[in-house]
Amino acid sequence: MQKQNKKQLEFIALMASLMSLVALSIDALLPALSEIGKAVGVTQSNDNQLLITMIFLGLGFGQLISGPISDSLGRKPVIYFGFIVFVIASIICVYADSLEMMIFGRILQGIGLSAPRTISIAMVRDSFSGDYMARIMSFVVVIFILVPIVAPAIGKIFLDNFGWQSIFYSQLLFGVLVMFWLWKRQPETLNPAHKKPFKVSLFVDGTKEFLKHKSAIIFTIISGFITGSFMVYLSASQKIFEEQYALKEEFPFIFAGLAFGVGLATFFNGTFVVKYGMFKLVSVFMVCFVAISLTYVLLFFGEENPSATILLTFFALQFFSLGFLFGNIRSLAMQPIGHIAGVGSAINGFVSTIMAVPIATLIGAYVTTTSLPLFVGFFVCGTISLILLQLVKKQYAKS
């Protein structure tokens, strides 16, 4: 039993590390957005947000490739290939001398990282199911959250001492270590009986099967709205804290504290989900998510930014709710499609990400002098998600 627990803990840590490649590539860059923008000729500060949102565009499209292929070739070979693409993309970013070249590199980074991000979820689904799968995903996300906590601080250290290019090199070093760990310690999780012949119809057939499951579709759409609203925060947080509040030096620590709140909630979720179930937790904390954002909008509509303390209090409450939503919504979407976990994870990730990018871009364009548009976005996305939850409520009423 002790050996089994140790093996499970290593599996959780490895899956979290694979997912963390994405978080590191996003969050470590946040303190350096202004400097990178200057280096590549950005004239409008809002354009710096593209360095964050465009990697998500690559993640969305990349999942359509990596997920289905992993159902045929296996999980590990596709992760290795994705990392090679990420290495090439990172070199392009380091030597970019224009915004267009940097955006191309970031999109390509996203395509490469889509493999470890998508397939790590498929590997969890290969190995577990039901509320226990949600419990494992919660612990994966808890460790994964540690990266956003420390990434901005790490990024700032590299920025101040070695320049913004060194941030990309540090990501490559971390990636090499994780790939070696995966190769050395993790067996292939795809059951040979579930392997599908590699052909063009693989994705088409998988999509048809995915569309048969109403709950998978609805929770995927909900994931898009929630991810989109949070992506606005990721891309605009540097502007809000450094420009609107003049907290440039404090920004990495503020970001870390808020990320810790998400991690704390996710840790609690790992315990509560087995007792109460995924759907009940999502229902309760979606209401909290909407109520918190509505309160902020009503209090500060048409007003200047409140004090940093008040803003951080609302952010902390909002993100604590998110900690109970992220993993559970993804697990609810994946639950009925375990037999096509690779394709299913790809479709789920693609739809939610492709929804999230325009949502984040649209809302982010309004985050200029105050943070109010961000909370309006939280409220609208959360309200639509609540309505969608009602469409599958009967399915979970007895659970």
C-alpha positions as CSV (number, residue, x, y, z in Angstrom):
1,M,0.0,0.0,0.0
2,Q,2.8,2.4,0.9
3,K,4.6,1.7,-2.4
4,Q,1.3,2.3,-4.3
5,N,0.8,5.6,-2.5
6,K,4.3,6.7,-3.3
7,K,3.8,5.7,-6.9
8,Q,0.5,7.7,-7.1
9,L,2.2,10.8,-5.5
10,E,4.9,10.7,-8.1
11,F,2.3,10.4,-10.9
12,I,0.5,13.5,-9.5
13,A,3.7,15.4,-9.3
14,L,4.7,14.5,-12.8
15,M,1.3,15.3,-14.4
16,A,1.5,18.7,-12.5
17,S,4.9,19.3,-13.9
18,L,3.8,18.6,-17.4
19,M,0.9,21.1,-17.1
20,S,3.3,23.6,-15.4
21,L,5.3,24.0,-18.6
22,V,2.3,26.0,-19.8
23,A,2.0,28.1,-16.6
24,L,5.7,28.8,-16.6
25,S,5.6,30.0,-20.2
26,I,2.8,32.4,-19.4
27,D,3.4,33.7,-15.8
28,A,7.1,34.0,-15.8
29,L,6.8,36.5,-18.7
30,L,4.4,38.8,-16.9
31,P,7.0,41.1,-15.2
32,A,8.8,41.4,-18.5
33,L,5.9,42.3,-20.8
34,S,6.8,46.0,-21.0
35,E,10.5,45.3,-21.7
36,I,9.7,42.7,-24.3
37,G,7.2,45.1,-25.8
38,K,9.8,47.8,-26.2
39,A,12.3,45.3,-27.6
40,V,9.9,44.2,-30.4
41,G,8.5,47.7,-31.1
42,V,5.2,47.7,-29.4
43,T,3.7,51.3,-29.3
44,Q,0.3,50.6,-27.6
45,S,0.7,49.1,-24.1
46,N,-2.5,47.1,-24.5
47,D,-0.7,45.2,-27.3
48,N,1.5,43.6,-24.7
49,Q,-1.5,41.5,-23.7
50,L,-1.1,39.7,-27.1
51,L,2.1,38.0,-25.7
52,I,-0.2,36.2,-23.3
53,T,-3.4,35.6,-25.2
54,M,-1.6,34.4,-28.4
55,I,0.0,31.4,-26.7
56,F,-3.5,30.3,-25.8
57,L,-4.4,30.4,-29.5
58,G,-1.6,28.0,-30.2
59,L,-2.7,25.8,-27.3
60,G,-6.2,25.6,-28.7
61,F,-5.3,24.5,-32.2
62,G,-2.4,22.3,-31.1
63,Q,-4.7,20.2,-29.0
64,L,-6.6,19.2,-32.2
65,I,-3.4,17.5,-33.4
66,S,-1.8,16.1,-30.2
67,G,-4.9,14.6,-28.6
68,P,-6.1,12.4,-31.5
69,I,-2.6,11.3,-32.4
70,S,-2.0,10.2,-28.8
71,D,-5.0,7.9,-29.1
72,S,-3.2,6.1,-31.9
73,L,0.6,6.4,-31.2
74,G,0.5,6.6,-27.4
75,R,0.7,9.4,-24.9
76,K,4.5,9.7,-24.4
77,P,5.8,10.0,-28.0
78,V,3.4,12.8,-28.7
79,I,4.6,14.7,-25.6
80,Y,8.2,14.4,-26.8
81,F,7.4,15.7,-30.2
82,G,5.4,18.7,-28.7
83,F,8.4,19.6,-26.6
84,I,10.7,19.7,-29.6
85,V,8.3,22.2,-31.3
86,F,8.3,24.2,-28.0
87,V,12.1,24.4,-28.1
88,I,12.1,25.7,-31.7
89,A,9.4,28.2,-30.9
90,S,11.3,29.5,-27.8
91,I,14.4,30.2,-29.9
92,I,12.2,32.2,-32.3
93,C,11.0,34.2,-29.4
94,V,14.5,34.9,-28.1
95,Y,15.6,36.3,-31.4
96,A,12.3,38.1,-32.4
97,D,12.9,41.7,-33.5
98,S,9.2,42.5,-34.3
99,L,5.8,42.1,-32.6
100,E,4.7,39.8,-35.5
101,M,7.7,37.5,-35.1
102,M,7.2,37.3,-31.3
103,I,3.5,36.5,-31.8
104,F,4.4,33.8,-34.2
105,G,6.8,32.3,-31.7
106,R,4.2,32.5,-28.9
107,I,1.6,30.8,-31.0
108,L,4.1,28.1,-32.0
109,Q,5.0,27.7,-28.3
110,G,1.4,27.1,-27.6
111,I,1.1,24.5,-30.3
112,G,4.1,22.6,-28.8
113,L,2.9,22.9,-25.2
114,S,-0.6,21.7,-26.2
115,A,0.9,18.1,-26.1
116,P,1.9,18.0,-22.4
117,R,-1.1,20.0,-21.4
118,T,-3.7,18.0,-23.1
119,I,-2.1,14.6,-22.8
120,S,-1.5,14.9,-19.1
121,I,-5.2,15.2,-18.6
122,A,-5.8,12.2,-20.9
123,M,-3.2,10.3,-18.8
124,V,-5.2,11.1,-15.6
125,R,-8.4,9.9,-17.3
126,D,-6.6,6.8,-18.5
127,S,-5.8,5.9,-14.9
128,F,-8.8,7.1,-12.9
129,S,-12.5,7.8,-13.2
130,G,-15.4,9.5,-11.5
131,D,-15.1,11.7,-8.4
132,Y,-11.8,10.0,-7.6
133,M,-10.5,11.3,-10.9
134,A,-11.6,14.8,-9.8
135,R,-9.7,14.2,-6.5
136,I,-6.5,13.3,-8.4
137,M,-7.0,16.3,-10.8
138,S,-7.4,18.6,-7.7
139,F,-4.1,17.5,-6.3
140,V,-2.5,17.8,-9.7
141,V,-3.7,21.4,-9.9
142,V,-2.6,22.1,-6.3
143,I,1.0,21.4,-7.3
144,F,0.5,23.0,-10.7
145,I,-0.6,26.2,-8.9
146,L,2.8,26.4,-7.2
147,V,4.2,27.5,-10.5
148,P,2.1,30.6,-10.9
149,I,2.9,31.4,-7.3
150,V,6.6,31.5,-7.9
151,A,6.9,32.1,-11.7
152,P,6.5,35.9,-11.8
153,A,9.2,36.2,-9.0
154,I,11.5,33.9,-11.0
155,G,10.8,35.8,-14.1
156,K,11.7,39.1,-12.4
157,I,14.9,37.7,-11.0
158,F,16.0,36.6,-14.5
159,L,14.8,39.8,-16.0
160,D,16.7,42.0,-13.6
161,N,19.9,40.0,-13.7
162,F,20.2,38.5,-17.2
163,G,17.6,40.2,-19.4
164,W,14.2,39.0,-20.7
165,Q,15.7,36.4,-23.1
166,S,16.9,34.4,-20.1
167,I,13.3,33.8,-19.1
168,F,12.8,31.7,-22.2
169,Y,16.1,29.7,-21.5
170,S,15.0,28.9,-18.0
171,Q,11.7,27.5,-19.4
172,L,13.7,25.2,-21.7
173,L,15.9,23.9,-18.9
174,F,12.8,23.1,-16.8
175,G,11.2,21.4,-19.8
176,V,14.3,19.2,-20.4
177,L,14.2,18.0,-16.7
178,V,10.5,17.1,-16.9
179,M,10.9,15.3,-20.2
180,F,13.8,13.2,-18.7
181,W,11.6,12.4,-15.7
182,L,8.7,11.3,-18.0
183,W,11.0,9.1,-20.0
184,K,12.7,7.5,-17.0
185,R,9.8,7.0,-14.6
186,Q,6.4,7.0,-16.2
187,P,5.0,4.0,-18.1
188,E,2.7,4.5,-21.0
189,T,-0.9,4.9,-19.7
190,L,-2.9,4.2,-22.9
191,N,-4.3,0.7,-22.8
192,P,-3.3,-1.1,-26.0
193,A,-6.9,-2.3,-26.4
194,H,-8.0,1.4,-26.6
195,K,-5.4,2.3,-29.3
196,K,-7.1,3.4,-32.5
197,P,-5.5,3.1,-36.0
198,F,-4.0,6.3,-37.2
199,K,-6.2,7.7,-40.0
200,V,-8.0,10.9,-40.9
201,S,-11.3,9.6,-39.7
202,L,-9.8,9.3,-36.2
203,F,-10.7,12.8,-35.2
204,V,-14.0,12.8,-37.2
205,D,-15.2,9.7,-35.5
206,G,-14.0,11.0,-32.1
207,T,-15.9,14.3,-32.7
208,K,-19.1,12.4,-33.6
209,E,-18.8,10.4,-30.4
210,F,-18.1,13.5,-28.3
211,L,-21.2,15.2,-29.7
212,K,-23.3,12.3,-28.5
213,H,-22.7,13.4,-24.9
214,K,-24.7,16.5,-23.9
215,S,-22.9,17.0,-20.6
216,A,-19.5,16.9,-22.2
217,I,-20.6,19.6,-24.7
218,I,-22.1,21.9,-22.0
219,F,-19.2,21.6,-19.5
220,T,-16.8,22.3,-22.4
221,I,-18.6,25.5,-23.2
222,I,-18.7,26.5,-19.5
223,S,-15.0,25.9,-19.4
224,G,-14.6,28.3,-22.3
225,F,-16.4,31.1,-20.5
226,I,-14.6,30.6,-17.2
227,T,-11.2,30.2,-18.8
228,G,-11.9,33.3,-20.9
229,S,-12.7,35.5,-17.9
230,F,-9.7,34.3,-16.1
231,M,-7.5,34.8,-19.1
232,V,-8.4,38.5,-19.0
233,Y,-6.8,38.7,-15.6
234,L,-3.7,36.9,-16.7
235,S,-3.1,39.2,-19.6
236,A,-4.2,42.4,-17.9
237,S,-2.9,41.9,-14.3
238,Q,0.5,43.5,-15.2
239,K,-1.2,46.6,-16.5
240,I,-3.6,46.8,-13.6
241,F,-1.0,46.5,-10.8
242,E,2.0,48.1,-12.4
243,E,0.3,51.0,-14.3
244,Q,-3.0,51.6,-12.5
245,Y,-1.7,51.0,-9.0
246,A,2.0,51.7,-9.5
247,L,2.9,48.4,-7.8
248,K,5.6,47.2,-10.2
249,E,8.0,45.9,-7.5
250,E,5.2,44.3,-5.5
251,F,3.5,42.7,-8.5
252,P,5.2,39.3,-8.4
253,F,4.2,38.9,-4.7
254,I,0.6,40.0,-5.3
255,F,0.3,37.6,-8.2
256,A,1.8,34.8,-6.0
257,G,-0.6,35.5,-3.1
258,L,-3.7,35.4,-5.4
259,A,-2.4,32.2,-7.0
260,F,-2.0,30.7,-3.6
261,G,-5.7,31.4,-3.0
262,V,-6.6,29.3,-6.0
263,G,-4.3,26.5,-4.9
264,L,-5.8,26.5,-1.4
265,A,-9.3,26.1,-2.7
266,T,-8.2,23.4,-5.1
267,F,-6.6,21.5,-2.2
268,F,-9.9,21.7,-0.2
269,N,-11.7,20.6,-3.4
270,G,-9.6,17.4,-3.4
271,T,-11.2,16.5,0.0
272,F,-14.7,17.9,-0.6
273,V,-15.3,16.5,-4.1
274,V,-15.4,12.8,-2.9
275,K,-18.0,13.8,-0.2
276,Y,-20.2,16.1,-2.1
277,G,-19.6,15.4,-5.8
278,M,-18.3,17.5,-8.6
279,F,-21.6,18.9,-9.8
280,K,-22.8,20.2,-6.4
281,L,-19.5,22.0,-5.8
282,V,-19.5,23.6,-9.3
283,S,-23.1,24.7,-8.7
284,V,-22.4,26.3,-5.3
285,F,-19.1,28.1,-6.3
286,M,-20.5,29.3,-9.6
287,V,-23.1,31.2,-7.7
288,C,-20.3,32.6,-5.5
289,F,-18.3,33.5,-8.6
290,V,-21.2,35.5,-10.0
291,A,-22.2,37.1,-6.7
292,I,-18.7,38.4,-5.9
293,S,-18.3,40.0,-9.3
294,L,-21.8,41.5,-9.2
295,T,-21.1,43.0,-5.8
296,Y,-17.9,44.7,-7.2
297,V,-19.7,46.0,-10.2
298,L,-22.6,47.5,-8.2
299,L,-20.2,49.1,-5.7
300,F,-17.7,50.7,-8.1
301,F,-19.6,51.2,-11.4
302,G,-18.7,54.6,-12.7
303,E,-16.1,55.1,-9.9
304,E,-12.4,55.2,-9.9
305,N,-10.4,52.2,-8.8
306,P,-10.9,51.3,-5.1
307,S,-7.9,51.0,-2.9
308,A,-5.5,48.1,-3.6
309,T,-6.6,46.4,-0.4
310,I,-10.2,46.3,-1.5
311,L,-9.3,45.2,-5.0
312,L,-7.1,42.4,-3.7
313,T,-9.9,41.2,-1.3
314,F,-12.4,40.9,-4.2
315,F,-9.7,39.1,-6.4
316,A,-8.9,36.7,-3.6
317,L,-12.6,35.8,-3.1
318,Q,-13.1,35.5,-6.8
319,F,-10.1,33.2,-7.3
320,F,-11.0,31.1,-4.3
321,S,-14.2,30.3,-6.1
322,L,-12.3,29.5,-9.2
323,G,-10.3,26.9,-7.3
324,F,-13.4,24.8,-7.0
325,L,-14.4,25.3,-10.7
326,F,-11.4,24.7,-12.9
327,G,-10.7,21.0,-12.2
328,N,-14.3,20.0,-11.6
329,I,-15.6,21.5,-14.8
330,R,-12.9,19.8,-16.8
331,S,-13.5,16.5,-15.0
332,L,-17.2,16.7,-15.6
333,A,-16.6,17.2,-19.3
334,M,-14.3,14.3,-19.5
335,Q,-16.3,11.9,-17.3
336,P,-18.5,10.4,-20.1
337,I,-15.8,10.2,-22.7
338,G,-13.1,8.1,-21.1
339,H,-13.1,5.7,-24.1
340,I,-11.9,8.6,-26.3
341,A,-9.8,10.5,-23.7
342,G,-7.2,11.7,-26.2
343,V,-9.7,13.1,-28.8
344,G,-12.1,14.1,-26.0
345,S,-9.5,16.1,-24.1
346,A,-8.4,17.7,-27.4
347,I,-11.9,18.8,-28.3
348,N,-12.6,20.0,-24.8
349,G,-9.3,22.0,-24.7
350,F,-9.7,23.4,-28.3
351,V,-13.3,24.6,-27.8
352,S,-12.7,26.1,-24.4
353,T,-9.5,27.8,-25.5
354,I,-10.8,29.1,-28.8
355,M,-13.7,30.6,-26.9
356,A,-11.5,32.1,-24.3
357,V,-9.1,34.0,-26.6
358,P,-11.7,36.3,-28.2
359,I,-13.5,36.7,-24.8
360,A,-10.2,37.8,-23.2
361,T,-9.2,40.0,-26.1
362,L,-12.6,41.8,-26.1
363,I,-12.8,42.4,-22.4
364,G,-9.0,43.1,-22.1
365,A,-9.4,46.0,-24.6
366,Y,-11.6,47.8,-22.1
367,V,-9.2,47.4,-19.1
368,T,-7.5,50.8,-19.6
369,T,-7.9,53.1,-16.6
370,T,-9.9,50.8,-14.1
371,S,-10.3,47.1,-13.4
372,L,-14.1,47.3,-13.6
373,P,-14.3,45.7,-17.1
374,L,-12.6,42.7,-15.7
375,F,-15.3,42.2,-13.1
376,V,-18.1,42.9,-15.6
377,G,-16.5,40.0,-17.7
378,F,-16.5,37.7,-14.6
379,F,-20.2,38.5,-14.0
380,V,-21.3,38.0,-17.6
381,C,-19.3,34.8,-18.2
382,G,-20.4,33.4,-14.8
383,T,-24.1,34.2,-15.4
384,I,-24.1,32.4,-18.8
385,S,-22.4,29.4,-17.2
386,L,-25.0,29.3,-14.4
387,I,-27.7,29.2,-17.1
388,L,-25.9,26.4,-18.9
389,L,-25.7,24.4,-15.7
390,Q,-29.4,24.2,-15.5
391,L,-29.4,22.2,-18.8
392,V,-27.7,19.3,-17.2
393,K,-29.1,19.7,-13.7
394,K,-31.6,16.8,-14.0
395,Q,-28.8,14.4,-14.9
396,Y,-27.1,15.1,-11.5
397,A,-30.1,15.7,-9.4
398,K,-30.0,12.3,-7.7
399,S,-26.2,12.2,-7.2
